[in-house]
């Protein structure tokens, strides 16, 4: 049930830009075929698709917060690629909502949104992909994008931190239950890394403080995170199943 090192069928959720785009590019450069998922940013997803090395890559759009939408995305990716060997759960929302400043109605709405996208969509896509891997008997890999915030807290984004902690726990539970089928499950926990979404924070007044979080005096790159995801999805990484890999430049050390 061992996967080949390349030529795999890979679904990357939330791949229209940022880390998702970097992950899609890493797998494509490895010789894999990638289904580039997007929620609403179709034009940016097309840019991701057009930037991928190789051929056979596809776009698949859909609202992962809707269970039926998640099923449609998995179905479309599996049909276009001929199956799913690797799932990367990257899609997430991260909307500021510190408790002292957030009205209750908005608080409830944002918590529900974070849970629906960050946690339940990850669980649902994992089920949809893993069932296909089990039925085919070929094994596979699931890699979840978690966060450093799951461990050190997110005072301005508490639902994000909590749902990412739940994603880590989900990954470890699935690692145990899916190992008999040759399916490895792991998570990465990135610290702050540069994307277009946070570029203004790095160049603004809080930039020096963000850089100072790491003793390397810099932030990570999406490509560094993507390289770790690619390795965790590799045949050689089966024994790392269940791990939560910290990728934060020593900015937060767990014991």
Secondary structure, DSSP 8 states (H G I E B T S, - for coil): ----SSS-EEEESS-SSHHHHHHHHHHHHTT-EEEEEESS-HHHHHHHHHH-SSS--EEEE--TTSHHHHHHHHHHHHHHHTS-SEEEE---------GGGS-HHHHHHHHHHHIIIIIIHHHHHHHHHHHHHHHHT--EEEEEE--THHHH--TT-HHHHHHHHHHHHHHHHHHHHHGGGTEEEEEEEE-SEE-GGGHHHHHSTTHHHHHTTSTTSS-EEHHHHHHHHHHHTSGGGGGGTT-EEEESTTSS---
